[in-house]
Amino acid sequence: MSEGHSSATTSSDLFDIAPVADATTASDLDAQVQYLHELLLRAGTEATHDDAPPPSNQATSANAPPLGSLIEAELRSLIPVGVAERFERGFVSAWDDTVAAMVRRYGNAWLSVFDDYNASGRIPHHLAAATVEALGLLDDGPTHGARLQLFKSNLRARLPELRDAAGQALFSLGDPAGADSLTRAAVSEPISLLRQYFLKVARDLKDRAPEMS
């Protein structure tokens, strides 16, 4: 792990994630993702018979799996790797690097698949929370708006770990557009420390507004 998460972004470390097993390195994850990508594309373009001629470029494009299916397959395969990750606030994990690589590769399409997995409970909640925090750390202009909306929606999540992660992510993103959502979320937040944290982050984001104008 490398240092990355600022301790100032924490909400008293309410929901620290206990380590499960040794983490896989980021380079191993990248290699696995690339392998799965090539495997799925190959599966979609293989000829019916062994002695058939190789498909043309046009056929390859037509038979390639849909982008959403490809992203889902990669995410499903990486979830067990993420579950085995060591997460520690104040450090960037291999999972953070993997999330960044996926978003830069697939953009908003990846965010849409993740949001669906999160909403339907197909990703463990502690890993979903870690993913939301990782998305907040990401510097990626094309997905900024979609990530902002994802964080806002998770302020209303059923699980406090996800609400906490959404507040962390909005702090990391640093967009004053998230301040009002944090203020509204604080009104209905049942956990006192989280409520105070949301208000603190909202004030901080509003203070940043003149700097960004």
Long-range contacts (C-beta under 8 A, 24 or more apart in sequence): 1-86, 1-88, 1-91, 1-92, 1-93, 1-94, 2-91, 2-92, 3-90, 3-91, 3-92, 4-90, 4-91, 4-92, 4-96, 4-137, 5-89, 5-90, 5-91, 5-92, 5-133, 5-137, 5-172, 6-90, 7-89, 7-90, 9-168, 9-171, 9-172, 10-89, 10-168, 11-164, 11-167, 11-168, 11-193, 11-194, 11-197, 12-193, 12-197, 13-89, 14-160, 14-164, 14-191, 14-193, 14-194, 15-126, 15-129, 15-160, 15-161, 15-164, 15-165, 16-87, 16-88, 16-89, 17-87, 17-126, 17-129, 17-130, 19-86, 19-87, 19-88, 20-83, 20-84, 20-85, 20-86, 21-84, 21-86, 22-84, 22-86, 23-84, 23-85, 23-86, 23-93, 23-94, 23-95, 24-81, 24-84, 24-85, 24-94, 25-94, 26-94, 26-97, 26-98, 29-78, 29-81, 29-94, 29-97, 29-98, 29-101, 30-98, 30-101, 32-77, 32-78, 32-81, 33-74, 33-78, 33-98, 33-101, 33-102, 36-73, 36-74, 36-77, 37-70, 37-74, 40-65, 40-69, 40-70, 40-73, 41-65, 41-70, 67-106, 67-109, 68-109, 68-112, 68-113, 71-102, 71-106, 71-109, 71-110, 71-113, 72-113, 74-102, 75-102, 75-110, 75-113, 75-114, 75-117, 75-123, 79-123, 79-124, 79-127, 82-127, 82-130, 82-131, 83-124, 83-127, 85-127, 85-130, 87-126, 87-130, 92-137, 93-130, 93-134, 95-127, 95-130, 95-131, 95-134, 96-130, 96-133, 96-134, 96-137, 99-131, 99-134, 99-135, 99-138, 100-134, 100-137, 100-138, 100-140, 103-135, 103-138, 103-140, 103-143, 104-140, 107-142, 107-143, 108-142, 108-143, 108-146, 111-135, 111-143, 111-146, 111-147, 111-150, 112-146, 115-150, 115-153, 118-154, 118-162, 125-159, 125-161, 125-162, 126-161, 128-162, 128-165, 129-159, 129-161, 129-162, 129-164, 129-165, 130-165, 132-162, 132-165, 132-166, 132-168, 132-169, 133-165, 133-168, 133-169, 133-172, 135-169, 136-168, 136-169, 136-170, 136-171, 136-172, 136-173, 137-169, 137-172, 144-173, 144-175, 147-173, 148-173, 148-175, 148-177, 148-178, 151-178, 152-178, 152-181, 155-181, 155-182, 155-185, 155-198, 156-185, 156-188, 160-191, 160-194, 163-189, 163-194, 164-194, 164-197, 167-194, 167-197, 167-198, 167-201, 170-201, 170-205, 171-201, 171-204, 171-205, 174-205, 174-208, 175-205, 176-205, 176-206, 176-208, 176-209, 176-212, 178-202, 178-205, 179-203, 179-205, 179-206, 179-209
